[in-house]
């Protein structure tokens, strides 16, 4: 990783889940924890968000709703997404 910010165990797990679910061409440890997931960061789009939400609900046992007004913050970065999972996970 080129960042000075190390990933937590959960962030590394979520990064691997994202890479696997979306079949990305990057390695999980290449995802910067605070870099944007959409746009300039990983360059993900709304279809990717749906795929991630499905994978997260399967693995962690809670739903990410498409109409949640907080989605911009929840999916802002790997760190933000991991923090949301930590607070809401069932599994």
Secondary structure, DSSP 4 states (H G I P E B T S, - for coil): --SSSPPPHHHHHHHHHHHHHHT-SS-GGGS-TTSBSBTTSS-B-HHHHHHHHHHHHHHHS-PPPTT-TTHHHHTSBHHHHHHHHHHH---
